[in-house]
């Protein structure tokens, strides 16, 4: 059945959840979103792949983006959705179809907002960057994302989480010499050689910089270790994969310099890197949004697509229903009241 954008926001969330949209299978949900938005005469709608951009054109001096991804991680016996009267359970409820439902309701019903709004519903957020719809839009039509401030509807327990930390993954290698394990003294054990790498990690003291009044908490951790040839061979190579989550006042280059210095004397190879995002709370639209939401602003410790907006020179925050700790879990759920709260707050901020 077609999406009914006039339905209650909780019912709309449930309808979205029940359209299976695991990454790389977003076409069905994108088709339904496109069909629903086509009936909104006050919006200009552009489709790029399986991503939709819907814009108001009202001549206001300020424009904001409200964005959410359509895809989910793979199923884990958690569809269809189940509403127990307090929580909506199911794949994507928290990450992030509750937020998408809120944005769709606003797009359809807030016909005359007090600022121009660009709504972005995009594919490929849960997988490799090459598939990320926000990245593809920025490359093909950067004009569609131009704005003064952006809100990413990532789950944040209906509170503002500003900016995000960067992430860097490296492989730290140790070398040895193979030998028969019965004559181990004839070789050099590379796995034993990794003990110093792990000792350095164990002694690491996390940096906790305060940025715009928000305290970020860095982390440097071994996340994988591999080595060994056979159970009767002294290994000649061992690789420790390390993930560095760095505060947004450090660039990717500065983060890499720190890690290389930390592991001085070892081979360090970068396997993945993404920049952080500064809070961006100095923008007038951001300040107005913080005032509307009320309460405190928290730092975002994980990486989100707010970093893509920062790369475009746009301040952005995370704001959406659901506990991010539940994202990707089989028991994923979202409180019904948080979905409704986010809708009320954003309506108020847009003057509706």
N, C-alpha and C positions, 0 to 999 in steps of 0.2 A: 504494500500500500504506500501511496505517496506520503511524504512527511507533512504533517499538519502544523504549521508554524503558529496557528492560533491556539493550539493545545496548551494546557498547563506545562510549565517548564520541566516539571518532574516527569510528566507523561512523554514529553518530547525527548528528554534524556533517555528514557527507557526505549523509545522507538529507535533512537540512534544506536544504542548499545546492541539492540537486536539485529542491526545490519552488520554482519561480520565484516571487519575491515582490517584484518592483519596486514601489515606492511607489504606492499606490492600487490595488494588486492583491494585497492581503494576505489576502483571505478564504480562499483555499485552504490557506495555511499556518496561519492562525488556526483554521480548522476542524479541522485535524489535531492541532494542539496541544491544542485544547479536548477532542477525543475521547480523546487520550492521558491528559490530566490527570483526565478523568472517572473513570478507573479507580483513582485514588489516594484511597482513603477517608479518609485522614488530613488531607486538604486541603479547605478550602472555596473553591470556584472561582466567580468572578464575571466575566462577559463584558460589556464595554462597546465596542460597535462591533466592530472586529477586534483588540481588545486583551484580554488575559486577566490576571486577578489571582488568584493561588492562595496561601492563607494557612494556616499552622498555628495552632491555638488550644490552647496547652498551659499557659497560665497563668504563663509566665515573666515576670519583671518587665521584661525588655528585649526589644525587637522590632527587627529589622533588615530592610531591603529589599535584594533582589538583583534587578536589572532589566536587560533587554536588548531591543533593538528587533528586530522581525521583518522589516522592509523592507530593500531594497537600492536602490542606484542602478541606472540602466538597464543592460541587457545590453550587452556589448562582445565578442561572440564568445568568451565565457568560461564557458559551461555546455555539458555537465554537468561535475561535479567530477571531478578526476583526482588519485589518490593515488599518489605515486611512492615511497612507503616512508619518506620523510623529511618531505615537505611535502604538504599537501592544497591543490590549486590550484582556483580557480574563484570566480565572483561570490559575494560574501558570506562567503567562508571566514574572512577577517580581520575584516571589518566587517559583522556581528559574530556570524555563526552558530556559530562556535566557542564564543564566550561563552554564547550561547543554549543550546547543547547541554549545556554544563557546568551551567547553572542548571536545565535540565530534568532532568538526571540527579540532581541534589541534591534537587529537588522530589519526585521519585518515590521515591528510595531512602533519604533521611535522614528517617526517620519520627519520630524523637525527638531533635531538635536541642537543644542546650543553651541556646538562646534562641529566641523565636518568630521565624519567618521569613515574610516576604511576598515571593513571586516575582511579578515583573511582566514580561509579554511584550507589547510594544506596537507599534502601527502608526505610520507616518507620520513617522519621525524624520528622514529624508533630504530632506524637502521643507518647504514653508512651515509656519510654526508653527501655523496654523489647523488643520492636519491631524494634529498631533502627538498621539499617543495618550496620552502621559504628561500632557500639558496637559489633554486631555479628561477623563481620570480625575480629575485634581486639581480640575477644575471641577464634575464631576458627583458624585463620591464622594470627597472629600478624606480621609474617614476610612479609606479603603482604603490610603492611602499613609502614614498616621501611623506614625512609627517613631523610633528613637533614632539610627540611622545607616543610610546607604545605600551600596551598591556598584553602580556602573554598569559592566557588563561590556564596556566599550569596549576596543579593542585597546591594550595598553600593554606589550607584550613580557613579559607575566606579572610585571610590577612595578607598584607603586602610583604613580599619578600623581594628585596631590591638587589639588582645586579646579579652576578653569579661568579663563582670561582672558575678559574681556568683548569684545564687538565692536561697532563703530559705523561705519556707512557714511554719508558725506555727499557732496553734490555742491557743488563750489566753482566758481562761475561768473565769467567775465569778459565784459565787454560792449565792443562797438566800433561801427563804422558801416560799412555796406555801400558798396562802390564797385566800379567796373570795375577788374579787375586791371591793365589797361593804364594806368589813372590812379589807382594805388594811393594816392598822396598825398592823394587826395580823400576817403579813408576812414580808418578806424581798425581795424587787424587784431586781432580778439579772440583768435585763436590765438596770435599773438605776445605778446599780453598775459598769456597763461598762463605765460610763461617765469618770471615772479616766483613764481607758485604752485609750480612745479617746483623752483625754486631754494631756496625755503624747505624743501621736502620733502627735497631733497638735503643740506641742512645740519642736518637733524633729528638730535638725539642721543637715542637711546632711554633711557628711564627703566628702571632695574633694581632695583625695591624687593625687600627681603627680608621675607617674611611667614611666620611660624612656621618660620623657618630655611630656607625655600625661596626661591631667587632667581628671580623672574619677569623676563621680557624683553619690553618693549613694542615695538610697531612701528607706524609711520605711513607709509603707502605709497599712491602713485597706482596704481590698478588698472584704470582705464578713462579714455580721453579722447575727447571727441567735439566736432566743430565743422565748419563749412564748409557752403556752399550749392551751389556749382558751381566748376568748375576755373578759371573766369574771373571769379570774384566774391570780393572781399575779405570775409571772414566777419565778421558782427556779433555772434556769440555763440560761446562755447567753454565746455565743462563738463568739469572734471576730477573723476572719482569717486575718493574717498580712503577707505581702510579703516584704522581705528585699532583695534589690538588692545591693550587696556588691562588692567593688572594688577587683581586682584580687590579691592585696597584702595581703588579708585576706584569711585564710583557712576556710573550712566549719566549723571546730571546733571553730575557733576564732569568726566567724560570729554568731554561736549559743551562745557562751559565752556572746557576746555583747547583743543579744536579750534577753537572760534570765536575764541579769543584768538590762537591760532597763525596763523589766516588773517584777522586783523583787516584791515578794508578791503575784504573780498570778501563776496559773497553766499554764505551757507552754508546748505544745505537738507539735513535729515536724511532718509535713505531707509530706514535699517534700524538697529536697536539692540537689544542683548541684554546683560544684566548678567553679570558674572563671578561666580565662586563662591570663597569663602574656603576654605582647606584643611580646616577642621573636624577637625583631628587631636587636639583636646583631649577628645573624647568617649571614655568608657571602652571602648565597643565598637570605636572606631577604633584606640585604642591597643593593644587586644588583637589586632586584625587586623594591624597593623603588626608586632607581635611575632611573630605566626604566619608572616607572609610573610618576615620577615627582610630584611636588605639596606637599601638607602637608599630614601627617598621622593623622587620627582621632582615638579616643578611641571608642570601641564598647560598647554601654550601655546595650544592650540586651544580652541574653545568646545564644550562638551558639555552634555548634559541634567543634569549635576550642578548646574548653575545653577538648574534648576527645583526641585531639592530644597532648595538654599540659600534660595530664595525662600519655601519653606515652613518655614524655620527648622530644617532637617535637615542635619547635616554629611554629606558624601558624597565618595567617591573614585572614580577610574577604575581598574579592574583587570580585565584580560582577556588572552586569548592573541592573538598577532599583532602585527605591526609597523604602527603607525598610518600610516607613510609609504606603505604599500602599499594603504591604503584607497582605493577608487574607481579603482584602476589596472586595466588589462586583465590584467596579470600577478599580480593579487591572489592571495596564498596565506597559509597559516598553518602553522607547524611543529607536527607531530603531538605532539611532546614538550611543547610549551607548553600545548596543550589538556589533556593529562593532568596536567601540573604544576598548572594552575589548579584542576582537579577535586580533586587531592590536598590542596592548600592549603586550599580552602574546606571540604572534609570535615573536616579537622583543626580548623579554626576553629569549626565547628559541633559539635565533639565526637563526630564519627562515626568 
